[in-house]
């Protein structure tokens, strides 16, 4: 490192027991086409061979700097990295991911071209053995809502600013001055520790730029990852958003961003409801009430949408022969818990080709093209996460391809099932 030279980008990487993935991560950074970087690696008390790997890379490349600390959590490691960073921009990368070689170059160039405080990229979700999962329209960039390659600020999207892209910090290149000036720090949560920072940064930034470019290969729920500890993850996600709520109230911004906050929390509840089992979800509701205090009632309807039962669907559908659209955990729970299987549900439509032909409870999963042969009376949307966006997608598809098939009202908007 040249003394006195400020690097253009500081890549900050917290490291904790990831020896099986670390070399691929660091090699992908070494091979970046953009060279004016420093790579700040914070070993958070690893007990495997991670620290030795870090030292090996530091000996090969002077841009790699290694700091070691007692195990304090990823939030503390990221904060230490930020304190040590000299770059004009910073990006907080995960040590189990790997990156396309032109990531820094293209993100930095677009930041310079637009004078952006934040540049956001997209990511590929990778399973074990680097097998790519199906691309999502909603994560980490919500392609239904987000302006692509057009600079904006929160005032341009006051109703959706918190749901345009994921709050996790690893997909964002931040102007360091934005974080330092506003004292934005990571929390000590085991997961979602960067969510509050990521959400606050977007209302403090003057210019944000989103790129629909998959520069990051994100390992989805790898073995040992903290994101697999779902109960803790559920609660931490709510705590992070409650901190956002408190900030908005304290700074007199809530009346301007209430709808955006409600959408962010509702989306979080929908995500949790779609993957938690019944016991975990009941526990989550109790913890949600504890964290949110009196404000929990704002989300009462969303919290209890899971109370929809097969009997509700039967009365909703009536005598119509329907296909459910969306092989969601929500639907599987309803079908599994139903005392009597409903013959009016002919099957399930799902766009994921890996699901086609499989059985979901006692219902078979079909491709959308099967509607030409099955010819149901109506479609029932059962995509629980981002249900309104999914509903509108289904509506557009039917209008173009099957105008004779009725789309029933969105069941999640129709029912306000509140047991309490």
DOMI-452310 format. One record per atom (N, C-alpha, C): residue in one letter; x, y, z. Coordinates in steps of 0.05 Angstrom, whole numbers, plus 5000, padded with zeros to 4 digits. Example, Ala and Ser with C-alpha at 12.3 -4.5 7.8 and 13.67 -1.06 7.14 Angstrom:
2
A526448865156/A524649105156/A526449345156/S525749555142/S527349795143/S525850015157/
REM end
This chain:
420
X501749765000/X500050005000/X501850255000/X501250434982/X502850684980/X502050875002/X504050955018/X503451135040/X502151395031/X500051465043/X498751725037/X496751705014/X496651475001/X494751444978/X492051344988/X489951494983/X487351404991/X486251224969/X485550984977/X484350794958/X481550884950/X480850804926/X478150874916/X476050704929/X476650444934/X474650264946/X476050104969/X474650094991/X475449915013/X473449695014/X474349445009/X472649215012/X473049105040/X470949095055/X471049015083/X469748735086/X471348545096/X470448265097/X470748155125/X468548115140/X468747975166/X469047675160/X470647545176/X471347265171/X470947115197/X469346895196/X469146725219/X468546435210/X470646275213/X470345985207/X469145925180/X470346025159/X469345985132/X471645875114/X473345705125/X475645615110/X474945475084/X472545345083/X471845205059/X471045385036/X470545635041/X469645825021/X471446065017/X473246105035/X474746355037/X476546395013/X477946195005/X479846234983/X478446314957/X476146184951/X474646264927/X473746554929/X472846634953/X472046914957/X474447104952/X476647054965/X478947244963/X480147234935/X480247004922/X481246994895/X479547164876/X476947154880/X475147314863/X475547604867/X476547684890/X477147974895/X479848044883/X481847864886/X484447914873/X484247944843/X482347814831/X482047814802/X480248044792/X479448224810/X477848444801/X479348614781/X477948704760/X479148874740/X479849144750/X478449234771/X478949484784/X481149434806/X483349574804/X485649504821/X486049684845/X484949924844/X485550124865/X483750074889/X484249854903/X482649764925/X484449684949/X483249694972/X484449554995/X482449355005/X483449125014/X481648915023/X482248875053/X480348965069/X480648965098/X479148715108/X480748515118/X479648265127/X479748265158/X477448235170/X477248225199/X476647945208/X478747815219/X478247545230/X476947565257/X474547465260/X472947495284/X473347245302/X475847185308/X476446965327/X475946695315/X476546655290/X476146395277/X477746175291/X476545935292/X477845705305/X478645495284/X478045545258/X478945365237/X481445485223/X481845425198/X484245525184/X483845795170/X481645935177/X481146185162/X483346395165/X484346435189/X486346635194/X488946575178/X489746325176/X492046255160/X491646315131/X489246275121/X488646345093/X488846645089/X487846795108/X488047095105/X490947185104/X492647075122/X495447145122/X496847065096/X496046845085/X497146765059/X496546965037/X494147065036/X493447255016/X494747525021/X495047605046/X496447855053/X499347845045/X500547605047/X503347575038/X503747585008/X501547514994/X501747514964/X500947784952/X499347934966/X498148174955/X498048394977/X499548604973/X499748814993/X497148964997/X495148924979/X492649064983/X490948925004/X491648685012/X490148535033/X491348605060/X489648695078/X490448765105/X488848595124/X490148475144/X488748285162/X488748405190/X486448405202/X486148475231/X484848235245/X485648195269/X484547965284/X483448075310/X481047965318/X479748045342/X478447805356/X477947835382/X476447625396/X473647615384/X472547375385/X469947335372/X467847525384/X466847715368/X464947915377/X462547945359/X462447795338/X460147805320/X460747965294/X459247905274/X459748025247/X459348335248/X457448435264/X457048715265/X459448865276/X460648765297/X463048885309/X465348875289/X465548645275/X467748615255/X467448825232/X464948865223/X464549055202/X465149345212/X464349395236/X464949665247/X467949715249/X469449515257/X472349545259/X473449585231/X472449435212/X473349475184/X472849755174/X470449865181/X469750135172/X471650335185/X472350295211/X474150475225/X476950475212/X477750255200/X480350235188/X480450305158/X478150345146/X477950385117/X478950665109/X480450675088/X481450935077/X480050995050/X478450815040/X477250845013/X475251075011/X474951174987/X472851364982/X470051234984/X469950984975/X467550814977/X468250564993/X466150445005/X466550195020/X464350005012/X465049745012/X463149535007/X463649315027/X461549225040/X461749025061/X460948755049/X463048585044/X462648335030/X462648105050/X461247885043/X461147645059/X463247455050/X464547325069/X466947165063/X466146895051/X463646825050/X462846575037/X461646615009/X461646865000/X460746924973/X463146954954/X462646964928/X464747034909/X463547214888/X465247354873/X464447594858/X465447594830/X463747714812/X464547734784/X466847934782/X468747884763/X471248034763/X470948334757/X468748414745/X468348694738/X466548844757/X465948724781/X464048834800/X464949114808/X467349144820/X468249394830/X468549604808/X469549524785/X469949714763/X467249834754/X465249664750/X462749774739/X461249924761/X461349834785/X459849974807/X461250244812/X463850254813/X465250504818/X464850704795/X465050604770/X464650774747/X461850904747/X459850744754/X457150854754/X456851054778/X458150994800/X458051184822/X459251454814/X461551444800/X462851684791/X461151834770/X459951684752/X458351804731/X455951954741/X454751854763/X452251954773/X452552104800/X454952104811/X455452224837/X453652094858/X453351824857/X451551684875/X452851634902/X451251654922/X452151584949/X452051284954/X450251154940/X449950864942/X449550744914/X451050544907/X450550394882/X449850104890/X447650004881/X446649734888/X446749554864/X447749304869/X447749104848/X445948874856/X445548694838/X443948454843/X445848214849/X444647984853/X446147744860/X444847494850/X446547294845/X445547024839/X445446864865/X443346714870/X443246544893/X444446274885/X446446184901/X447845944894/X447445734916/X446645494907/X446545264926/X449245134928/X449344904942/X451844764945/X452944684917/X455544664915/X456944604890/X456444814869/X455945064878/X455645294860/X453545254839/X451345124847/X449045094828/X447245334831/X446745474809/X445145714810/X442245654813/X440945804831/X438045774836/X436545964816/X433945924815/X432346094797/X432446384806/X432546564787/X432746844794/X430046944805/X430147104825/X427847224837/X427347504827/X424847574822/X424147844813/X424148044836/X424247934860/X423848114883/X426348134901/X428347964897/X430647964915/X433247914899/X435448054906/X435648274925/X434548544914/X434048554888/X432848794876/X429948734869/X428148894877/X425348864870/X424948974842/X425048804822/X424848894794/X422148994787/X420048944804/X417449044799/X417249344805/X418849434824/X418649714834/X421049884829/X423449764829/X425949924829/X426450064803/X427350314804/X428350444780/X431150344773/X431550254750/X434150124742/X435850334727/X438250374738/X440250544725/X439250834722/X437550914741/X436551194742/X437051294770/X438651494774/X439151604801/X436551704814/X436251654840/X433851744854/X434551794883/X432651904898/X432851924927/X430151844939/X429951834965/X427551724977/X425051884971/X425452144966/X423152314960/X421852244933/X423352104916/X422152014891/X420451764895/X420951614916/X419451364921/X418751344951/X417251544962/X416751554991/X415051315001/X413551184983/X411850964992/X413250694991/X415450674976/X416750414972/X419750414977/X420850634988/X423750654990/X425050425005/X423650305024/X424750095040/X424449815028/X422949795005/X422549534993/X423549524964/X425049724956/X426149724928/X428449524925/X429949484947/X432149294946/X432649194975/X433948974977/X434448855003/X436249035020/X435749035047/X437249215064/X440049105071/X440648855066/X443248745073/X445448905059/X447748955072/X449649145062/X451449045039/X451548775036/X453648665018/X453148734988/X450748814981/X450148874952/X450449174946/X451349334966/X451449624962/X454349724965/X455049904946/X457550054948/X456850324959/X457850384983/X457150634998/X459350834996/X458651094991/X460551304995/X461151315025/X463651285033/X464351265061/X463451515077/X463551745064/X462751995077/X459851975087/X458151845072/X455351815080/X455051665106/X456551455109/X456451295134/X457751445158/X460051575153/X461451705174/X459951955184/X459052115165/X457652365173/X455152315189/X453852095183/X451252035196/X451551825218/X454051755224/X454651565246/X453051305243/X453051205218/X451650955213/X453450725220/X452550555238/X454150325248/X452450075247/X453849845249/X452549585249/X451749515278/X449549385281/X448649295307/X450049045315/X449648955340/X450848705349/X449048465346/X446948485329/X445248255324/X446848045309/X446247795314/X447547575300/X446847565271/X444347645264/X443447675236/X441947935234/X441548025210/X440348285205/X441848515218/X444448475224/X445948695237/X446448935220/X446148895193/X446549125175/X443949225164/X441649115172/X439149195160/X438349475167/X438649555192/X437949825200/X439750025186/X442349975185/X444150145170/X443350165141/X442749935128/X441949945100/X439450095095/X437550075114/X434950225110/X435250515116/X436850585136/X437250875142/X438851005121/X440850865110/X442650995090/X441051085066/X438950945059/X437551025034/X435751265038/X435151345064/X433651595067/X435651825074/X438151765078/X440151965083/X441752025058/X441651855038/X443151895013/X441752094995/X443452254982/X442352444962/X441752314935/X443352114928/X442951974903/X443551674906/X441751514897/X442051224897/X441751124869/X443350924862/X443250804835/X443050504838/X441150374825/X440750084825/X441449974798/X443149774798/X443949634773/X442749354774/X441449274752/X440548994750/X442748824738/X444848814753/X447248654745/X447948464768/X448148204762/X448648004783/X451747974787/X452848164802/X455748164807/X456547974830/X454647904847/X455247744871/X454047464869/X455547264875/X454646994877/X454246934906/X451746934914/X450946914942/X450346634950/X451746524969/X451346254978/X448846254996/X446846114987/X444246115000/X444145895021/X443945975047/X443645795069/X445745565068/X448245645067/X450345445068/X450345315096/X451645085097/X451744935123/X453245105143/X452145145167/X453445295187/X452845595187/X451445695166/X450845975164/X448846065186/X449246305196/X447446405217/X444646445205/X444346475179/X441746515167/X440046265169/X441246035176/X439645785179/X438345775207/X439145945225/X437945945252/X435446115251/X433245995241/X430946155232/X429646305254/X429246185278/X427846325299/X429246585306/X431846565310/X433446805316/X433247005293/X433346905269/X433347085245/X430647235244/X428447095250/X425847225250/X425847465268/X426747425293/X426547635313/X428447865306/X430847795297/X432848005291/X431848175268/X430448065249/X429348215227/X427348425237/X425748345257/X423748535268/X425148745285/X427148665301/X428648855317/X429949075299/X431148985277/X432349175259/X430349375248/X428049285241/X426049475230/X424749645252/X424649535276/X423649705299/X425649935304/X428249885300/X430150095303/X429750315282/X429050225258/X428350415237/X425850585245/X423850455255/X421450585264/X422150795285/X423750725305/X424550905326/X425951155315/X427751105295/X429151325283/X427251515269/X425351405254/X423451575239/X421751745258/X420951615280/X419351765300/X421051985312/X423451925320/X425252115334/X425952355316/X426252305290/X427052515272/X424752645257/X422352585265/X419952715253/X419452635224/X420252395216/X419952305189/X417752105185/X416652005207/X414851775204/X412351855188/X411352095191/X408952165176/X409452175146/X411952205138/X412652205110/X413151925099/X414051755116/X414951485108/X413351255121/X411051325131/X409451125145/X408750895126/X407750955102/X407050745083/X409350565076/X411750695072/X414150535065/X414850355088/X414750455112/X415450285135/X413450055138/X410850115135/X408849905137/X409349685117/X409949765093/X410549565072/X412949395079/X415049525089/X417449375097/X416849165119/X415349245139/X414749065160/X412848845151/X410848925135/X408948725125/X410348515108/X412248605091/X413848425075/X415348225092/X416448325114/X417948155133/X416147945145/X413748035154/X411847845165/X411047635145/X410547715120/X409747525099/X411947315095/X414447415094/X416647225091/X416747025113/X416547115138/X416646935161/X414246745160/X411946845154/X409546675154/X409746455133/X411246515111/X411346325089/X413246095095/X415046115115/X417045905119/X416945785147/X415745915167/X415745815194/X413645605198/X414245405215/X412145215222/X410245335242/X408045195249/X406045315266/X407145395294/X408645205306/X409745265333/X411545505333/X413345515313/X415245735311/X413745995306/X411645985290/X410246225283/X408646335307/X407446165323/X406146255347/X408146395366/X410546275368/X412646395384/X413446665373/X413646675346/X414346925333/X412347145339/X409747085338/X407747285343/X408047395371/X408447225391/X408847315418/X411247505420/X413447425407/X415847595408/X415447855393/X413947845371/X413348085355/X411848285373/X409848195387/X408348375405/X410148495426/X411948335436/X413748435457/X415648655446/X416648605422/X418548795410/X417149055402/X414849035389/X413449265378/X411749415398/X411149295421/X409449435440/X406749495429/X405649715435/X402849785426/X402649795396/X404849835382/X404749865353/X404149595339/X404249375354/X403849115341/X401149095327/X399149245338/X396449225327/X396249335298/X398249495290/X398249595262/X398549365242/X399649145252/X400248915235/X398548665242/X396348715256/X394748485266/X393748315243/X392648445222/X391548295200/X393748135186/X396048255182/X398248115169/X399247875185/X399447915211/X400347705229/X398547455228/X395947505225/X394047285227/X392947195200/X394147275178/X393347165152/X393846865151/X395746775167/X396346485167/X394046325178/X392146455191/X389946315202/X387846225181/X388446295156/X386646195135/X386845895134/X384545765134/X384345475134/X383045375108/X383145115104/X382044995080/X379045055079/X377645065102/X374845125102/X374245405091/X376145595097/X375845865086/X376145865056/X378045715046/X378445695017/X376045565003/X375045355016/X372745215005/X370345405001/X369745565022/X367545755020/X368145985000/X370746054998/X371646264980/X371346174951/X372045914945/X372045804918/X369145734910/X367645634929/X364945544922/X364945304904/X363345304883/X363045074865/X364945094841/X366645304840/X368445334818/X370745134819/X371545034796/X373844864794/X376345054790/X378245034809/X380345234809/X383145094809/X385045244799/X387845174802/X389045384822/X390545284841/X392045474858/X394645554844/X395345804845/X397845894833/X399845964854/X401945794857/X404045844876/X404245604896/X406345444892/X406845214911/X408345314935/X406945474951/X408145604974/X407845424999/X409545475019/X409245335045/X406545385057/X405545635053/X402845705062/X400745515052/X400845455026/X398845275014/X399244995024/X401744905025/X402244625034/X401144585062/X401544785080/X400444755107/X397444725107/X396144885090/X393244875089/X392244605079/X393544505058/X392744255046/X393344025065/X395644035079/X396443825098/X394543815122/X393644055131/X391944065155/X388944015149/X388244025123/X385443995116/X384443715123/X382243705137/X381043445145/X379943305120/X378843455102/X377743345077/X379143475053/X380043315034/X381343435011/X379243544992/X379743784983/X377743934967/X377943854937/X375943724927/X376143634899/X375943864879/X374944094888/X374844324871/X377544444865/X379544374880/X382244464874/X383544254856/X383844324830/X384744134810/X387744074812/X389344274822/X392244244823/X393444514828/X396044524823/X397544774830/X399244854806/X399245104800/X400945224780/X403345354793/X405745294782/X408145424793/X410145464770/X411445694770/X413345764748/X416045614751/X416645514774/X419145374779/X419145104765/X420745074744/X420644834728/X421544584745/X423144634766/X424044414782/X421744284798/X419544434801/X417244334816/X415244184799/X415344214773/X413344104756/X413243804758/X410843694761/X410443404763/X410543294791/X411443464810/X411643374838/X408843394851/X408643264874/X406143274889/X406443464913/X404443614917/X404343804940/X401943714957/X402443584979/X400343444993/X399043254973/X396443274967/X395343084947/X394843224920/X396043454916/X395643604891/X398143604874/X397843574848/X400143574830/X400743854821/X403343904816/X404344164808/X404744164778/X403744374765/X403844394735/X405244654727/X406144664702/X407144904690/X404745084682/X405245344679/X403045524670/X401845434644/X403445314626/X402445234600/X400345024602/X400244884624/X398244664628/X395344774629/X395045034634/X392345154635/X390845114608/X392345094586/X391045054560/X389544784560/X390544584575/X389344324575/X387344294598/X388144394622/X386444344646/X383944514645/X384144764636/X381944944633/X380144974658/X381345074680/X379745114704/X377845354701/X375945364719/X374145594719/X375545854729/X377445814748/X378646044761/X381445974772/X382946184778/X385546154790/X385446284818/X386646154837/X386846264864/X389846314870/X390546564875/X393346624882/X394046524910/X396146364912/X397046254938/X400046314942/X401046524928/X403746614933/X403646804957/X404646704980/X404346865005/X406247095007/X408747054998/X410747265000/X410447454976/X410447724981/X409947914960/X407347854945/X405247794960/X402847694948/X401547884928/X401548144934/X400348334916/X401748354890/X404448364890/X405948364865/X405448114849/X405547884863/X405047624850/X402247624838/X400247724852/X397547734843/X397347894817/X398648124816/X398548284791/X399948144768/X402147994774/X403447844753/X401647634741/X400147494759/X398347284750/X396047414733/X395147644742/X392947784728/X393847854699/X396247964696/X397348034670/X397547784652/X398547564664/X398947324649/X396347214639/X394247214656/X391647104647/X390347284626/X390647544629/X389447724610/X390547684582/X393147614580/X394347574554/X393847294544/X394047094561/X394046814552/X391446664557/X389946734577/X387546594584/X385346784594/X384446964577/X382447164586/X379847034596/X379346784588/X376846654596/X376946544625/X379346524637/X379646424663/X379446644684/X377746614703/X377346824724/X379646814744/X380547044752/X382447064774/X380847154798/X380746974818/X379247044842/X380647264858/X379247414874/X380447634890/X382747524906/X384647684912/X387047604927/X386147514955/X386547264961/X385647144986/X386847285010/X389347385007/X390747505030/X389647785036/X388447905016/X387148165020/X384248135028/X383047915019/X380247875024/X379647795053/X381347615064/X380847525091/X382347685111/X381047755132/X382347885156/X381747695180/X383147465179/X382647265199/X384247335223/X382847405245/X384247485270/X383147335293/X384447125301/X383546965323/X383547115349/X385147325351/X385347465376/X384347745373/
REM end
